């Protein structure tokens, strides 16, 4: 079925998920590295889980429990911990306090407590301060850098004997029947043709009694496992794209700031944030749902236009942009959670499981807490010598009985309301849902995948960046510290029948300039990719590539 005139339906042009590459039925290599529990992903969820499990094992051994030496591994695709971690980091400290009950807030790698906050409704030239919605009130929370939190957690994990393997992307799940038995990493040093080149390193198999997928947003192996096992959800998962910058400023910012309205189109869901990490270090960004409706909608460009508004310009124009990044965020909420997040030898945690509450822009404490629940379930399974789904289902029970599921249930339709109504009507509905904790208008709102949203073919009016306040996509990618080789083979699987209109959609969708339209032709530059995963949501499929590729975030 072709696109209708003047319309693009992305699902017609997206390649199928390559399950044959992601789910392997062959036995592991004879030189496989054995682990007992392997956390795939060195972000907050994976590291919190590894720390919690190491502490449980140590306490059990000290009490004479007899569990013995348990090998715990954390596999991270970035060259160093924290280099792929990006988030708007106003952190609810509930999970890190639970993980380290012996420490005080002053001991954690936080920058500062939230001492003030403001919310504005923007037009192109005006600013209207509005009351802070209950979901966006951050009193008692802390401003932090996710990179710093992750590096700090990594030090704590290594001190407990956790094996941390950086620069090793997990490219495939190893399976035996329905059981997951470990992962196979991506090779490195391949030439552009895909053949071994200089410095080639073959894949490594890592086996485990239990594999915990903590891959972060749009986790490829998590997605593949759910599809392989035919695990459904009430609604499909939907995503937003967040683009973020760090600025050194001469003027200080004295509060956490959020905005609604311009430059996000009225038929899109989104908003911006700005918060101070230090007196002269400011993080700002914009988050927009990937269910937008025009081929010309461009989140990176929205952020550049936003900085021209007096609210931002007055603070930034005397400063310098020092870092840039982007990532997707799961926004489907309660009804998009999979019916189960466990299986034989496997659990899925954090953003990979969809544990993000979009109304409050929070997910870090859910990620950490879910990792800690997975640790408890893994510990109990090892004690029982039974790592089947029948035992690991305790993980889902813990999540479903916790504040994770409660928070998502209380706000179960707030994001979905914006798929059916314009900004103002949906905002009114969301307010009523907040006041009643979802009781009003609480029946499930049906949703659809972002890739199934029909896009109107629309012309764009590109912004000409000045290189001081506003930046091109290629200049921004440079600020991400992108470390990908220019001659790396493409990790992107492009679908069929890519018309000029589809190429235009991809050009605007990608914040990193991976896709360009050359007349009627799509040009792909895979080395530009910063692994935000927006492409995997509505465009060519993203697959794991060699370790150390992608961004090198330092302060995000």
VEXDREN-2710 file (C-alpha; in Angstrom, 1 decimal):
% VEXDREN-2710
k/r/px/py/pz
1/UNK/0.0/0.0/0.0
2/UNK/1.7/3.3/-1.1
3/UNK/1.7/6.5/0.8
4/UNK/-1.3/8.8/0.0
5/UNK/-0.7/11.9/-1.9
6/UNK/1.0/14.5/0.2
7/UNK/1.3/12.1/3.1
8/UNK/4.0/9.7/4.4
9/UNK/3.3/6.6/6.6
10/UNK/6.7/5.7/8.1
11/UNK/5.7/2.1/8.9
12/UNK/5.6/1.4/5.1
13/UNK/9.3/2.2/4.8
14/UNK/10.7/0.7/8.0
15/UNK/12.7/-2.6/7.8
16/UNK/11.6/-5.5/10.0
17/UNK/13.4/-6.1/13.3
18/UNK/16.3/-8.5/12.4
19/UNK/15.4/-11.2/14.9
20/UNK/17.7/-13.7/13.2
21/UNK/20.7/-11.5/14.1
22/UNK/19.5/-10.5/17.6
23/UNK/18.3/-13.9/18.9
24/UNK/20.9/-16.6/18.4
25/UNK/20.1/-20.3/18.9
26/UNK/23.7/-21.6/18.5
27/UNK/25.7/-22.6/21.6
28/UNK/28.2/-20.2/23.1
29/UNK/31.8/-20.2/22.0
30/UNK/34.1/-22.6/23.8
31/UNK/36.1/-19.6/25.1
32/UNK/33.0/-17.8/26.4
33/UNK/33.4/-15.7/29.6
34/UNK/31.3/-17.2/32.4
35/UNK/29.3/-14.9/34.7
36/UNK/26.5/-15.8/37.1
37/UNK/24.5/-12.6/36.6
38/UNK/25.1/-10.2/33.8
39/UNK/23.7/-6.7/33.6
40/UNK/23.6/-5.4/30.0
41/UNK/24.0/-1.7/30.3
42/UNK/26.1/0.4/32.6
43/UNK/23.6/3.1/33.4
44/UNK/21.7/3.8/36.7
45/UNK/19.6/0.7/36.4
46/UNK/22.4/-1.8/35.6
47/UNK/24.8/-0.4/38.1
48/UNK/22.3/-0.1/40.9
49/UNK/21.2/-3.7/40.3
50/UNK/24.8/-4.9/40.3
51/UNK/25.6/-3.1/43.6
52/UNK/22.5/-4.3/45.3
53/UNK/23.2/-7.9/44.2
54/UNK/26.8/-7.8/45.3
55/UNK/25.7/-6.5/48.7
56/UNK/23.1/-9.3/49.1
57/UNK/25.7/-11.9/48.2
58/UNK/28.3/-10.5/50.6
59/UNK/25.8/-10.3/53.5
60/UNK/24.7/-13.9/52.8
61/UNK/28.3/-15.2/52.7
62/UNK/29.1/-13.3/55.9
63/UNK/26.1/-14.9/57.6
64/UNK/27.2/-18.4/56.5
65/UNK/24.5/-18.7/53.8
66/UNK/26.8/-20.7/51.6
67/UNK/26.1/-19.0/48.2
68/UNK/29.8/-18.6/47.7
69/UNK/31.6/-16.7/45.0
70/UNK/29.1/-15.2/42.6
71/UNK/30.4/-13.5/39.5
72/UNK/28.5/-10.3/38.6
73/UNK/29.2/-8.5/35.4
74/UNK/28.1/-5.2/33.9
75/UNK/28.5/-4.8/30.1
76/UNK/28.6/-1.2/28.8
77/UNK/28.8/-0.2/25.1
78/UNK/30.5/3.1/25.8
79/UNK/34.2/3.3/26.1
80/UNK/33.9/4.5/29.7
81/UNK/31.0/4.7/32.1
82/UNK/28.8/7.7/31.7
83/UNK/29.8/8.6/28.2
84/UNK/26.4/7.5/26.8
85/UNK/24.3/8.8/29.7
86/UNK/22.2/11.8/28.9
87/UNK/19.1/13.0/30.9
88/UNK/17.5/16.1/32.2
89/UNK/18.7/15.3/35.7
90/UNK/16.5/16.6/38.5
91/UNK/16.7/13.5/40.6
92/UNK/14.2/12.1/43.1
93/UNK/16.7/10.6/45.7
94/UNK/14.4/7.8/47.0
95/UNK/16.1/5.0/45.2
96/UNK/19.7/6.0/45.8
97/UNK/18.9/6.5/49.5
98/UNK/17.5/3.0/49.6
99/UNK/20.6/1.6/47.9
100/UNK/23.0/3.4/50.3
101/UNK/21.0/3.7/53.6
102/UNK/24.3/4.4/55.4
103/UNK/25.0/7.6/53.4
104/UNK/23.5/11.1/53.6
105/UNK/22.4/13.3/50.7
106/UNK/25.6/15.3/51.0
107/UNK/27.5/12.1/50.3
108/UNK/25.9/11.5/46.9
109/UNK/27.2/13.0/43.6
110/UNK/24.5/15.7/43.5
111/UNK/25.2/19.3/42.4
112/UNK/22.6/21.1/44.5
113/UNK/19.1/20.8/45.9
114/UNK/16.3/22.3/44.0
115/UNK/15.7/25.7/45.8
116/UNK/13.4/27.3/43.3
117/UNK/11.4/26.5/40.2
118/UNK/9.3/28.3/37.6
119/UNK/7.1/27.2/34.8
120/UNK/6.3/29.4/31.8
121/UNK/4.0/29.3/28.8
122/UNK/5.8/30.7/25.8
123/UNK/4.7/32.4/22.6
124/UNK/7.4/33.3/20.0
125/UNK/8.1/36.6/21.8
126/UNK/6.2/36.6/25.1
127/UNK/6.6/34.8/28.5
128/UNK/3.7/34.0/30.8
129/UNK/4.5/32.5/34.2
130/UNK/2.0/29.9/35.2
131/UNK/1.5/28.0/38.5
132/UNK/3.8/25.0/38.8
133/UNK/1.7/21.8/38.1
134/UNK/1.9/19.3/40.9
135/UNK/3.7/16.8/38.7
136/UNK/6.5/19.3/38.0
137/UNK/7.1/20.3/41.6
138/UNK/10.6/19.3/42.6
139/UNK/11.0/20.4/46.2
140/UNK/13.2/17.9/48.0
141/UNK/14.9/16.7/44.8
142/UNK/18.4/17.4/43.6
143/UNK/20.1/18.7/40.5
144/UNK/22.7/16.3/39.2
145/UNK/24.8/15.2/36.2
146/UNK/23.9/11.7/35.1
147/UNK/27.4/11.1/33.9
148/UNK/28.7/11.9/37.4
149/UNK/26.1/9.7/39.1
150/UNK/27.0/6.8/36.8
151/UNK/30.8/7.1/37.3
152/UNK/30.2/7.3/41.1
153/UNK/28.0/4.2/41.0
154/UNK/30.7/2.4/38.9
155/UNK/33.3/3.1/41.6
156/UNK/31.0/1.7/44.2
157/UNK/30.3/-1.4/42.1
158/UNK/34.0/-2.1/41.5
159/UNK/34.8/-1.8/45.2
160/UNK/32.3/-4.6/45.8
161/UNK/34.0/-6.9/43.2
162/UNK/31.6/-6.3/40.3
163/UNK/33.2/-6.9/36.9
164/UNK/32.7/-3.9/34.6
165/UNK/33.3/-4.4/30.9
166/UNK/33.3/-1.1/29.0
167/UNK/33.5/-0.8/25.3
168/UNK/31.5/-4.0/24.7
169/UNK/28.1/-3.6/23.1
170/UNK/25.8/-6.6/23.4
171/UNK/24.8/-7.4/19.8
172/UNK/22.8/-10.6/20.3
173/UNK/21.1/-12.8/23.0
174/UNK/22.4/-16.3/23.3
175/UNK/19.5/-18.7/23.8
176/UNK/18.8/-22.4/24.4
177/UNK/15.2/-23.2/23.8
178/UNK/13.2/-20.4/25.5
179/UNK/16.0/-19.7/28.0
180/UNK/18.4/-16.8/27.6
181/UNK/21.9/-18.0/28.4
182/UNK/24.0/-14.8/27.9
183/UNK/25.0/-12.4/25.1
184/UNK/27.4/-12.1/22.2
185/UNK/29.1/-8.8/21.8
186/UNK/29.6/-6.8/18.6
187/UNK/32.9/-7.2/16.8
188/UNK/35.2/-4.2/16.4
189/UNK/37.7/-3.2/13.7
190/UNK/35.4/-4.0/10.7
191/UNK/36.1/-2.3/7.4
192/UNK/33.4/-0.3/5.7
193/UNK/32.5/-3.5/3.7
194/UNK/31.9/-5.4/6.9
195/UNK/35.0/-7.5/6.4
196/UNK/37.7/-7.7/9.2
197/UNK/40.1/-4.7/8.9
198/UNK/43.1/-3.4/10.9
199/UNK/42.6/-4.0/14.6
200/UNK/39.8/-6.5/14.1
201/UNK/38.5/-8.0/17.3
202/UNK/36.0/-10.9/17.0
203/UNK/32.8/-11.0/19.1
204/UNK/32.9/-12.3/22.7
205/UNK/30.3/-14.6/24.2
206/UNK/29.5/-14.0/27.8
207/UNK/27.3/-16.6/29.5
208/UNK/25.2/-16.1/32.6
209/UNK/22.6/-17.9/34.7
210/UNK/20.6/-14.6/34.6
211/UNK/20.8/-11.8/32.1
212/UNK/19.4/-8.4/33.1
213/UNK/18.7/-6.1/30.2
214/UNK/19.4/-2.5/31.4
215/UNK/20.0/-1.2/27.9
216/UNK/18.2/2.1/28.3
217/UNK/15.7/3.7/26.0
218/UNK/14.6/1.6/23.0
219/UNK/16.8/-1.3/24.0
220/UNK/17.4/-3.4/20.9
221/UNK/17.8/-6.8/22.7
222/UNK/14.8/-6.0/25.0
223/UNK/12.7/-5.1/21.9
224/UNK/13.9/-8.3/20.2
225/UNK/13.1/-10.5/23.2
226/UNK/9.6/-9.2/23.6
227/UNK/8.9/-9.7/20.0
228/UNK/10.5/-13.2/20.0
229/UNK/8.5/-14.2/23.0
230/UNK/5.3/-12.5/21.7
231/UNK/4.9/-10.6/24.9
232/UNK/2.3/-7.9/24.4
233/UNK/1.2/-4.7/26.2
234/UNK/-2.2/-3.0/26.4
235/UNK/-0.8/-0.1/24.3
236/UNK/2.3/0.1/22.2
237/UNK/5.3/2.0/23.6
238/UNK/5.6/5.5/22.2
239/UNK/8.7/7.8/22.4
240/UNK/9.8/11.4/22.6
241/UNK/13.1/12.8/21.4
242/UNK/15.1/15.0/23.8
243/UNK/17.9/17.3/22.6
244/UNK/20.0/18.9/25.2
245/UNK/22.9/21.4/25.6
246/UNK/25.3/22.4/28.3
247/UNK/26.3/26.0/28.5
248/UNK/28.9/27.9/30.5
249/UNK/27.3/31.3/31.2
250/UNK/28.3/34.6/32.7
251/UNK/24.9/35.1/34.3
252/UNK/23.7/32.6/36.9
253/UNK/20.4/30.7/36.8
254/UNK/18.7/30.7/40.2
255/UNK/15.9/28.1/39.6
256/UNK/14.8/25.0/37.7
257/UNK/12.8/26.3/34.7
258/UNK/10.3/24.4/32.6
259/UNK/8.4/25.8/29.6
260/UNK/5.3/24.8/27.6
261/UNK/4.1/26.1/24.2
262/UNK/6.4/27.7/21.5
263/UNK/8.5/26.5/19.7
264/UNK/6.7/23.1/19.9
265/UNK/3.8/23.1/17.5
266/UNK/0.3/23.1/19.1
267/UNK/-0.5/19.7/17.7
268/UNK/2.7/18.2/19.2
269/UNK/3.4/17.1/22.8
270/UNK/6.5/18.6/24.3
271/UNK/8.2/21.2/26.4
272/UNK/11.6/22.4/27.6
273/UNK/13.7/22.5/30.7
274/UNK/16.6/24.5/32.0
275/UNK/18.4/24.0/35.3
276/UNK/21.7/25.2/37.0
277/UNK/24.4/22.6/37.7
278/UNK/26.7/25.3/39.2
279/UNK/26.6/29.1/39.3
280/UNK/27.8/29.3/35.7
281/UNK/26.9/25.9/34.2
282/UNK/23.4/25.5/32.8
283/UNK/21.7/22.5/31.2
284/UNK/18.8/23.1/28.8
285/UNK/16.9/21.0/26.4
286/UNK/13.6/20.3/24.6
287/UNK/11.6/17.1/24.6
288/UNK/9.1/16.5/21.8
289/UNK/6.9/13.4/21.1
290/UNK/7.8/11.4/18.0
291/UNK/4.2/11.2/17.1
292/UNK/4.4/14.7/15.5
293/UNK/2.5/15.0/12.2
294/UNK/4.7/16.8/9.6
295/UNK/7.7/15.6/7.7
296/UNK/9.4/19.0/8.4
297/UNK/9.1/18.8/12.2
298/UNK/12.6/19.0/13.6
299/UNK/13.4/18.7/17.3
300/UNK/17.0/19.9/17.0
301/UNK/15.9/23.0/15.1
302/UNK/13.1/23.7/17.6
303/UNK/15.8/23.9/20.3
304/UNK/17.9/26.3/18.2
305/UNK/14.8/28.5/17.7
306/UNK/14.0/28.3/21.4
307/UNK/17.3/29.9/22.3
308/UNK/16.3/33.0/20.4
309/UNK/13.5/33.7/22.8
310/UNK/14.4/36.4/25.4
311/UNK/13.9/34.0/28.3
312/UNK/16.9/31.9/27.0
313/UNK/18.8/34.4/25.0
314/UNK/19.4/36.8/27.8
315/UNK/21.1/34.1/29.8
316/UNK/23.0/32.4/27.0
317/UNK/24.2/34.9/24.5
318/UNK/27.2/35.9/26.6
319/UNK/28.1/32.3/27.3
320/UNK/29.4/29.2/25.4
321/UNK/27.8/25.9/24.4
322/UNK/30.2/23.2/25.7
323/UNK/28.3/20.0/25.1
324/UNK/25.4/18.7/23.1
325/UNK/23.5/15.4/23.0
326/UNK/20.2/13.7/22.2
327/UNK/18.2/10.6/23.2
328/UNK/14.8/9.1/23.0
329/UNK/12.5/8.7/26.1
330/UNK/9.8/6.1/26.5
331/UNK/6.5/7.9/27.1
332/UNK/3.8/5.3/26.8
333/UNK/3.5/4.9/30.6
334/UNK/1.4/2.4/32.5
335/UNK/-0.6/0.9/29.6
336/UNK/2.6/0.5/27.5
337/UNK/4.3/-1.8/30.1
338/UNK/4.8/-5.3/28.8
339/UNK/2.6/-8.0/30.4
340/UNK/5.8/-9.4/31.8
341/UNK/9.3/-8.2/32.0
342/UNK/11.0/-11.5/32.8
343/UNK/11.5/-14.9/31.3
344/UNK/13.7/-18.0/31.7
345/UNK/17.1/-16.5/32.7
346/UNK/16.2/-12.9/31.9
347/UNK/14.7/-9.7/33.3
348/UNK/14.2/-6.2/31.7
349/UNK/14.7/-3.1/33.9
350/UNK/14.8/0.7/33.7
351/UNK/14.0/2.7/30.5
352/UNK/14.3/-0.6/28.5
353/UNK/11.1/-1.7/30.3
354/UNK/9.4/1.7/29.9
355/UNK/9.7/2.9/33.5
356/UNK/9.5/6.7/32.8
357/UNK/6.8/9.0/34.2
358/UNK/6.6/11.7/31.6
359/UNK/4.3/14.1/33.4
360/UNK/7.1/14.7/36.0
361/UNK/10.0/14.1/33.5
362/UNK/11.3/11.4/35.9
363/UNK/12.8/8.0/35.3
364/UNK/16.2/7.8/37.0
365/UNK/14.8/6.7/40.4
366/UNK/12.5/4.2/38.7
367/UNK/15.5/2.8/36.8
368/UNK/17.6/2.4/39.9
369/UNK/14.8/0.9/41.9
370/UNK/13.9/-1.6/39.2
371/UNK/17.6/-2.7/39.0
372/UNK/17.5/-3.2/42.8
373/UNK/14.3/-5.3/42.5
374/UNK/16.0/-7.4/39.8
375/UNK/18.9/-7.9/42.1
376/UNK/16.6/-9.2/44.8
377/UNK/14.9/-11.6/42.4
378/UNK/18.3/-12.8/41.0
379/UNK/19.6/-13.4/44.5
380/UNK/16.6/-15.5/45.5
381/UNK/16.8/-17.4/42.3
382/UNK/20.5/-18.2/42.8
383/UNK/19.7/-19.3/46.4
384/UNK/17.0/-21.7/45.1
385/UNK/19.2/-22.8/42.2
386/UNK/16.3/-22.1/39.9
387/UNK/16.6/-19.2/37.4
388/UNK/13.5/-20.1/35.5
389/UNK/10.7/-17.6/34.7
390/UNK/8.6/-19.3/37.5
391/UNK/11.1/-17.9/40.0
392/UNK/12.1/-14.6/38.3
393/UNK/8.4/-13.6/38.2
394/UNK/9.1/-12.2/41.7
395/UNK/10.7/-9.3/39.9
396/UNK/7.5/-8.3/38.2
397/UNK/5.6/-8.7/41.4
398/UNK/8.0/-6.3/43.2
399/UNK/7.7/-3.7/40.4
400/UNK/3.9/-4.0/40.3
401/UNK/3.6/-3.6/44.1
402/UNK/6.0/-0.6/44.2
403/UNK/5.9/3.2/43.7
404/UNK/7.0/2.6/40.1
405/UNK/3.7/1.0/39.0
406/UNK/1.7/3.3/41.3
407/UNK/3.1/6.5/39.9
408/UNK/2.6/5.3/36.3
409/UNK/-0.9/4.2/37.1
410/UNK/-1.8/7.5/38.7
411/UNK/-0.8/9.3/35.5
412/UNK/-1.7/6.6/33.1
413/UNK/-3.5/8.7/30.5
414/UNK/-1.8/12.1/30.8
415/UNK/0.5/11.7/27.8
416/UNK/-2.0/9.8/25.8
417/UNK/-4.5/12.6/26.0
418/UNK/-2.2/14.6/23.8
419/UNK/-2.6/12.1/20.9
420/UNK/-6.3/12.8/20.7
421/UNK/-6.7/16.5/21.5
422/UNK/-5.0/19.8/20.8
423/UNK/-2.6/21.3/23.3
424/UNK/-5.0/23.3/25.3
425/UNK/-7.8/20.7/25.6
426/UNK/-5.3/18.0/26.4
427/UNK/-3.7/20.2/29.0
428/UNK/-7.0/20.7/30.7
429/UNK/-7.6/16.9/30.7
430/UNK/-4.2/16.3/32.1
431/UNK/-4.8/18.8/34.9
432/UNK/-8.0/17.0/35.9
433/UNK/-6.3/13.6/35.8
434/UNK/-3.6/15.0/38.1
435/UNK/-6.0/16.3/40.6
436/UNK/-7.9/12.9/40.7
437/UNK/-4.8/10.7/40.3
438/UNK/-6.2/9.3/37.1
439/UNK/-9.7/8.5/38.4
440/UNK/-11.3/11.1/36.1
441/UNK/-11.0/10.2/32.5
442/UNK/-9.2/7.1/33.7
443/UNK/-10.3/4.5/31.2
444/UNK/-7.6/3.4/28.9
445/UNK/-7.0/5.7/26.0
446/UNK/-6.1/3.7/22.9
447/UNK/-2.8/4.5/21.4
448/UNK/-0.7/3.7/18.3
449/UNK/3.0/3.3/17.5
450/UNK/4.8/6.4/16.4
451/UNK/5.8/4.7/13.2
452/UNK/2.1/4.4/12.4
453/UNK/1.4/8.1/12.5
454/UNK/0.7/9.6/9.1
455/UNK/2.9/12.6/8.4
456/UNK/1.9/15.5/6.2
457/UNK/4.5/16.4/3.6
458/UNK/5.3/19.9/4.6
459/UNK/8.0/22.4/3.5
460/UNK/10.4/23.7/6.0
461/UNK/11.9/27.1/6.7
462/UNK/15.4/26.2/7.8
463/UNK/17.1/28.3/10.5
464/UNK/20.5/29.6/9.5
465/UNK/22.7/29.0/12.5
466/UNK/25.1/31.7/13.7
467/UNK/27.6/29.3/15.3
468/UNK/27.4/31.2/18.6
469/UNK/23.9/30.9/20.0
470/UNK/22.5/28.5/17.4
471/UNK/24.2/25.6/15.8
472/UNK/23.9/23.2/12.8
473/UNK/23.5/19.5/13.4
474/UNK/27.1/18.7/12.4
475/UNK/28.5/21.4/14.7
476/UNK/26.3/20.0/17.5
477/UNK/27.6/16.4/16.9
478/UNK/31.1/17.7/17.2
479/UNK/30.1/19.0/20.7
480/UNK/28.9/15.5/21.6
481/UNK/32.5/14.2/21.5
482/UNK/31.4/11.7/18.9
483/UNK/34.2/9.1/18.7
484/UNK/32.9/6.9/15.8
485/UNK/35.3/6.0/13.0
486/UNK/34.6/7.5/9.6
487/UNK/35.0/4.2/7.9
488/UNK/32.8/2.1/10.2
489/UNK/30.3/-0.2/8.5
490/UNK/26.7/1.0/8.7
491/UNK/24.8/-0.2/11.7
492/UNK/21.5/1.2/10.2
493/UNK/19.1/-1.0/8.2
494/UNK/17.3/1.2/5.7
495/UNK/13.9/0.0/4.4
496/UNK/12.6/-0.2/0.9
497/UNK/11.0/2.5/-1.3
498/UNK/12.6/5.5/0.3
499/UNK/11.0/8.3/-1.7
500/UNK/12.2/11.9/-1.5
501/UNK/9.4/12.7/0.9
502/UNK/10.5/9.9/3.2
503/UNK/14.1/11.1/2.9
504/UNK/12.9/14.5/4.0
505/UNK/11.2/13.0/7.1
506/UNK/14.4/11.2/8.0
507/UNK/16.5/14.3/7.5
508/UNK/14.4/16.3/10.0
509/UNK/13.9/13.4/12.4
510/UNK/17.6/12.8/13.1
511/UNK/19.2/15.4/15.3
512/UNK/22.7/14.3/14.3
513/UNK/22.6/14.8/10.5
514/UNK/22.9/11.1/9.8
515/UNK/20.4/11.4/7.0
516/UNK/20.4/13.9/4.1
517/UNK/18.3/14.3/1.1
518/UNK/20.2/14.7/-2.1
519/UNK/17.6/15.5/-4.7
520/UNK/15.4/12.3/-4.8
521/UNK/18.0/10.2/-3.0
522/UNK/18.6/9.5/0.7
523/UNK/22.3/9.8/1.8
524/UNK/23.3/8.0/5.0
525/UNK/26.3/9.0/7.2
526/UNK/26.3/6.3/9.9
527/UNK/29.4/7.8/11.6
528/UNK/27.4/10.8/12.7
529/UNK/25.0/8.7/14.8
530/UNK/25.0/9.4/18.5
531/UNK/22.7/6.5/19.4
532/UNK/19.7/8.5/20.4
533/UNK/17.5/5.8/18.8
534/UNK/15.0/8.1/17.1
535/UNK/15.8/6.4/13.9
536/UNK/14.7/3.1/15.3
537/UNK/11.4/4.5/16.3
538/UNK/10.2/5.9/12.9
539/UNK/13.1/5.3/10.4
540/UNK/15.9/2.9/9.6
541/UNK/16.6/0.3/12.2
542/UNK/19.5/0.9/14.7
543/UNK/21.6/-2.1/15.6
544/UNK/24.6/-2.3/17.9
545/UNK/28.0/-1.4/16.5
546/UNK/31.6/-1.6/17.8
547/UNK/32.4/-0.5/21.3
548/UNK/33.3/3.1/22.1
549/UNK/31.4/4.4/19.1
550/UNK/29.0/7.3/19.5
551/UNK/29.1/10.2/21.9
552/UNK/31.5/10.8/24.8
553/UNK/29.4/12.8/27.2
554/UNK/31.3/14.4/30.1
555/UNK/28.8/16.4/32.0
556/UNK/25.4/15.4/30.7
END
